[in-house]
Amino acid sequence: MSAAPKVLLVEDQFELRDLLCDVLQDMGMDVRTADDGQAAMRILETWSCDVLFSDIHMPGPVDGIGLAAHLLAARPLARVILASGHPRTQLPALPAGVRFLQKPFRLVQFTELIREAQLASA
């Protein structure tokens, strides 16, 4: 049996982070959570994820785009999904291969992107 996919979930809204974490765990994922980019960077120092799901706009100096670029520099095969309440056209360019999810989103949209990322990283 293969190991559970490792997902780093970065979201500054507590209720949303809790809900998405529960969904990922119910999908059989090994999940770590962070409430901002700096906390996520600390997690990545000792734990490597297969999939990163992050909000783009968070408190602190590290946003989701910077976090994605950092992860992909270290692990080019990792899959990244970034979310934002801002329309895609109002955001800076995303790193190559990064998927975008517009907030608010339905849980089915979230789980479909996670499954795609899981399959792509397997």
LINFEN-V495461 format. One record per backbone hydrogen bond with DSSP energy under -1.0 kcal/mol. CO is the residue of the C=O (numbers start at 1). NH is the residue of the N-H. E is the energy in kcal/mol with one decimal. If there is no record, write none. Layout:
# LINFEN-V495461
((CO NH E) (CO NH E))
This chain:
# LINFEN-V495461
((5 30 -2.9) (6 50 -2.6) (6 51 -2.2) (7 32 -2.3) (8 53 -2.9) (9 34 -2.1) (10 55 -2.1) (13 17 -2.8) (14 18 -2.6) (15 19 -2.3) (16 20 -2.9) (17 21 -2.3) (18 22 -2.3) (19 23 -2.2) (20 24 -2.5) (21 25 -2.6) (22 26 -2.4) (23 27 -1.2) (24 29 -2.3) (25 28 -1.7) (30 7 -2.7) (32 9 -2.9) (34 11 -2.1) (36 40 -1.9) (37 41 -2.3) (38 42 -1.9) (39 43 -1.9) (40 44 -2.4) (43 46 -1.4) (43 47 -1.4) (50 79 -2.7) (51 8 -2.6) (52 81 -3.0) (53 10 -3.0) (54 83 -2.5) (56 64 -2.4) (63 67 -2.3) (64 68 -2.5) (65 69 -2.4) (66 70 -2.2) (67 71 -2.6) (68 72 -2.8) (69 73 -1.8) (70 74 -1.4) (71 75 -3.3) (75 78 -2.2) (79 52 -2.7) (80 99 -2.5) (81 54 -2.4) (82 101 -2.6) (83 56 -2.5) (84 103 -3.1) (87 90 -2.2) (88 91 -1.4) (95 98 -1.9) (99 82 -2.8) (101 84 -1.5) (106 110 -1.8) (107 111 -3.0) (108 112 -2.1) (109 113 -2.0) (110 114 -2.3) (111 115 -2.6) (112 116 -2.4) (113 117 -2.4) (114 118 -2.7) (115 119 -2.6) (116 120 -2.3) (117 121 -1.9))
